[in-house]
Amino acid sequence: MSGVIVTGPPRADAKDVEAIAGHGTATVHEAMGRTGLLGTGLRPIQQGVRVAGTAVTVLSWPGDNLMIHAAVEQCGEGDILVVTTTSPSTDGMFGELFATALHRRGVRGLVINAGIRDTAELREMGFAAWSAAVSPQGTVKATGGSVNVPVAIGGQIVRPGDVILADDDGVVRVPREDAREVAEASAAREGKEALARAAFLDGELGLDRYGLRETLVHLGVTYTSYDDHVRDGAAQ
């Protein structure tokens, strides 16, 4: 497998990245029309952490972390390293030494669709990471791959410079050219949610606030008492 290392790709504007970082993945995912989620297999090694940054992408051979070494040179302040492999892998391709080098360069975290190790050390040093597996299994450095090319994770294409947002719920990708629009849509959605939260605290029901009683009628859902339900033989 040969490959290419692309230098200097375009990145989303830092101000838009920071604006997106102010929202959770659920809000941003919904604001984009329920798109951008990198599947449910990527889980955080820590809790209570949210990061957003611009993607530096890596396509590696399974069990081979050579291209992660190559990618470190391409990483800078505000980036998130995004790694996947050409076929499924759970090997521990990334650990504390990589995190040390990336932290020194201002990288905000890692998303890897493969294995990670040294998780206790990563938590201790405050390096945020999301992975598909945790494994002490080692790797080699023997096969070419690519850096800063589009990669596929969870049915989504991540391009270099796209915004990656990750928190306890998962990982979402925002296209770099849509970052400002998504930040604004996310803020608007949170504004609506704040109004709904206040209404729910005041006792209003979602059935009434969202007009869902009419939806139930349209779908043929009816109300009946427990006694009538038992008498009709539908309950035990």
Backbone torsions as a table, in degrees:
resi	resn	phi	psi	omega
1	MET	NA	115.9	174.0
2	SER	-92.0	-178.1	-178.4
3	GLY	-169.8	-167.8	-177.4
4	VAL	-147.4	145.7	173.5
5	ILE	-113.6	112.0	-177.4
6	VAL	-92.5	128.3	-178.7
7	THR	-105.4	148.4	173.1
8	GLY	63.3	41.3	178.2
9	PRO	-70.2	158.4	176.2
10	PRO	-65.8	149.6	179.7
11	ARG	-128.3	151.5	172.9
12	ALA	-60.0	150.4	180.0
13	ASP	-63.5	136.6	-175.6
14	ALA	-60.0	-35.6	179.7
15	LYS	-65.2	-38.3	179.1
16	ASP	-70.1	-35.9	176.5
17	VAL	-61.9	-44.4	-179.6
18	GLU	-65.9	-35.8	177.6
19	ALA	-65.1	-41.3	178.1
20	ILE	-65.5	-35.1	-179.6
21	ALA	-62.2	-17.7	179.3
22	GLY	-78.9	0.0	-177.2
23	HIS	-126.2	155.3	177.6
24	GLY	-79.0	163.9	-179.7
25	THR	-62.2	-35.1	179.8
26	ALA	-63.3	-43.2	179.7
27	THR	-63.9	-46.7	-177.9
28	VAL	-66.5	-42.1	177.3
29	HIS	-57.8	-46.2	179.0
30	GLU	-67.3	-39.0	-179.0
31	ALA	-64.5	-25.3	177.8
32	MET	-91.4	14.1	-179.6
33	GLY	79.3	33.5	179.7
34	ARG	60.6	46.9	176.1
35	THR	-126.3	170.6	172.2
36	GLY	91.6	-7.3	-178.8
37	LEU	-72.7	129.5	-179.5
38	LEU	-86.9	43.7	177.1
39	GLY	78.8	177.7	-178.7
40	THR	-104.2	4.1	-176.5
41	GLY	-86.7	-11.0	-179.7
42	LEU	-92.6	115.9	-176.1
43	ARG	-121.8	146.4	-179.4
44	PRO	-74.5	147.6	173.3
45	ILE	-87.3	-6.9	179.9
46	GLN	-128.7	174.8	177.5
47	GLN	-127.7	151.0	175.5
48	GLY	74.9	24.2	-178.8
49	VAL	-121.9	133.8	172.6
50	ARG	-126.5	130.5	177.0
51	VAL	-133.6	151.7	172.0
52	ALA	-137.8	143.3	179.8
53	GLY	-167.5	179.9	-180.0
54	THR	-96.2	138.5	-171.8
55	ALA	-76.2	131.5	160.4
56	VAL	-109.9	117.6	-170.9
57	THR	-99.5	149.4	179.6
58	VAL	-135.3	130.4	171.5
59	LEU	-114.6	113.9	-173.9
60	SER	-119.6	161.8	170.3
61	TRP	-77.1	144.2	178.8
62	PRO	-56.2	135.2	178.0
63	GLY	71.1	17.8	-177.5
64	ASP	-136.6	119.1	-177.0
65	ASN	-107.9	20.7	179.1
66	LEU	-53.5	-44.7	-173.6
67	MET	-74.9	-18.0	171.4
68	ILE	-67.9	-39.8	174.9
69	HIS	-59.1	-42.6	179.7
70	ALA	-66.5	-34.2	-176.5
71	ALA	-71.6	-29.7	-178.4
72	VAL	-53.7	-39.8	-179.4
73	GLU	-63.3	-27.5	-177.5
74	GLN	-89.3	-3.9	-176.8
75	CYS	-90.5	148.0	178.0
76	GLY	-147.6	-172.2	-177.5
77	GLU	-54.5	127.9	175.7
78	GLY	86.7	3.3	179.7
79	ASP	-86.9	161.3	167.7
80	ILE	-127.0	128.5	179.3
81	LEU	-81.0	128.5	-178.6
82	VAL	-120.5	117.4	-172.5
83	VAL	-121.9	135.2	169.0
84	THR	-141.0	170.4	-176.9
85	THR	-121.2	162.3	-175.6
86	THR	-71.0	-18.3	171.6
87	SER	-150.3	162.5	-172.6
88	PRO	-54.4	139.9	180.0
89	SER	-149.6	140.0	174.6
90	THR	-116.8	6.2	-179.6
91	ASP	-61.3	148.1	179.3
92	GLY	-76.7	85.1	-172.5
93	MET	-82.6	-12.5	-172.5
94	PHE	-140.0	136.7	179.2
95	GLY	-147.7	-160.6	-171.0
96	GLU	-62.3	-35.1	-179.6
97	LEU	-67.1	-43.2	174.7
98	PHE	-59.3	-45.3	-178.2
99	ALA	-61.0	-37.8	178.5
100	THR	-61.2	-45.7	179.8
101	ALA	-65.1	-41.0	-178.6
102	LEU	-71.6	-39.9	178.0
103	HIS	-59.2	-39.7	178.4
104	ARG	-60.8	-28.5	-177.4
105	ARG	-94.8	4.0	176.9
106	GLY	85.6	15.4	178.9
107	VAL	-74.1	139.2	-171.5
108	ARG	-90.9	-15.1	-180.0
109	GLY	168.5	-175.8	-176.0
110	LEU	-132.5	139.2	167.4
111	VAL	-124.1	119.0	-176.4
112	ILE	-132.6	122.6	178.8
113	ASN	-87.2	52.8	-179.7
114	ALA	-164.6	-154.1	-175.6
115	GLY	-95.2	157.4	177.1
116	ILE	-135.9	155.5	177.7
117	ARG	-140.8	-178.8	-176.5
118	ASP	59.8	37.5	-173.7
119	THR	-65.1	-35.6	178.0
120	ALA	-63.2	-42.9	179.1
121	GLU	-64.9	-39.6	179.1
122	LEU	-64.3	-41.6	177.4
123	ARG	-64.4	-40.4	-178.7
124	GLU	-63.3	-38.2	-179.0
125	MET	-86.6	-4.1	176.8
126	GLY	76.5	27.6	177.9
127	PHE	-95.8	113.6	-174.3
128	ALA	-77.5	139.7	-178.4
129	ALA	-150.0	144.9	175.2
130	TRP	-127.3	132.7	-174.6
131	SER	-142.8	164.1	176.1
132	ALA	-87.9	-16.6	-178.4
133	ALA	-158.5	158.3	171.0
134	VAL	-120.9	124.9	-176.2
135	SER	-156.1	138.8	174.6
136	PRO	-79.6	-4.4	-177.8
137	GLN	-56.0	127.4	-179.3
138	GLY	-80.0	174.2	-177.3
139	THR	-133.8	173.0	175.9
140	VAL	-110.4	178.0	178.2
141	LYS	-134.8	75.3	-168.1
142	ALA	-137.5	-6.2	-172.0
143	THR	-129.6	136.1	179.1
144	GLY	-68.0	156.3	176.4
145	GLY	-157.2	-156.5	-175.3
146	SER	-134.2	153.7	176.8
147	VAL	-128.5	137.6	179.3
148	ASN	61.6	46.6	168.8
149	VAL	-121.8	159.6	176.3
150	PRO	-60.9	136.4	178.1
151	VAL	-129.1	154.1	-179.0
152	ALA	-108.1	127.6	175.9
153	ILE	-139.2	125.7	176.0
154	GLY	58.5	33.0	179.6
155	GLY	80.7	4.0	179.0
156	GLN	-113.8	146.0	174.5
157	ILE	-95.5	124.0	175.9
158	VAL	-107.7	123.3	178.5
159	ARG	-104.6	153.9	175.6
160	PRO	-58.1	136.4	179.5
161	GLY	89.9	-11.1	172.7
162	ASP	-64.6	159.2	177.4
163	VAL	-86.1	131.3	172.9
164	ILE	-111.4	125.6	176.4
165	LEU	-119.5	129.1	-176.6
166	ALA	-139.3	139.5	176.2
167	ASP	-151.5	-162.4	-177.3
168	ASP	-61.6	-25.4	-176.4
169	ASP	-83.8	-22.8	-178.5
170	GLY	150.0	-154.6	-174.9
171	VAL	-132.1	133.8	179.9
172	VAL	-126.2	142.6	176.2
173	ARG	-109.7	132.9	176.1
174	VAL	-115.1	123.3	177.9
175	PRO	-55.0	136.6	-173.4
176	ARG	-58.2	-35.9	-177.8
177	GLU	-76.1	-13.4	-179.5
178	ASP	-102.9	4.5	-169.8
179	ALA	-59.3	-45.0	-178.1
180	ARG	-65.8	-45.1	179.5
181	GLU	-61.1	-41.8	-179.7
182	VAL	-68.0	-38.5	177.3
183	ALA	-60.6	-43.2	179.6
184	GLU	-67.5	-42.3	179.6
185	ALA	-65.5	-35.7	178.9
186	SER	-67.6	-40.6	177.8
187	ALA	-64.0	-41.1	178.4
188	ALA	-64.0	-40.2	179.0
189	ARG	-64.9	-41.5	178.5
190	GLU	-64.9	-33.0	175.7
191	GLY	-62.6	-43.6	177.3
192	LYS	-64.3	-40.0	-179.8
193	GLU	-66.1	-33.8	177.9
194	ALA	-64.5	-40.0	177.2
195	LEU	-65.7	-41.7	178.9
196	ALA	-65.4	-40.2	-179.8
197	ARG	-61.2	-43.2	178.3
198	ALA	-63.4	-39.8	179.3
199	ALA	-65.5	-41.4	179.9
200	PHE	-66.9	-37.2	176.2
201	LEU	-63.8	-27.3	179.2
202	ASP	-86.6	-1.1	175.4
203	GLY	104.1	-4.8	179.2
204	GLU	-67.9	146.5	178.6
205	LEU	-97.7	148.3	175.8
206	GLY	-61.2	-31.2	177.2
207	LEU	-56.1	-38.6	-178.4
208	ASP	-87.4	-41.3	-176.6
209	ARG	-63.0	-38.2	-176.5
210	TYR	-100.5	9.7	178.0
211	GLY	64.5	33.9	-173.3
212	LEU	-84.2	-13.1	176.1
213	ARG	-63.7	-40.1	177.8
214	GLU	-64.2	-35.4	177.9
215	THR	-64.0	-42.1	178.7
216	LEU	-61.6	-42.9	178.3
217	VAL	-61.9	-44.7	-179.4
218	HIS	-60.7	-33.9	-178.8
219	LEU	-85.7	-1.2	177.3
220	GLY	82.5	15.7	178.2
221	VAL	-80.3	129.2	-177.2
222	THR	-119.7	162.5	174.9
223	TYR	-104.0	143.7	174.0
224	THR	-150.5	154.0	179.0
225	SER	-74.7	160.2	179.0
226	TYR	-61.7	-42.3	-178.7
227	ASP	-61.7	-43.5	178.5
228	ASP	-65.9	-36.0	-179.8
229	HIS	-64.4	-42.2	178.2
230	VAL	-67.2	-42.6	-179.3
231	ARG	-61.6	-32.9	178.9
232	ASP	-79.4	-1.9	176.4
233	GLY	78.8	16.9	-176.8
234	ALA	-97.4	-4.9	-178.1
235	ALA	-132.4	154.7	178.2
236	GLN	-119.0	NA	NA
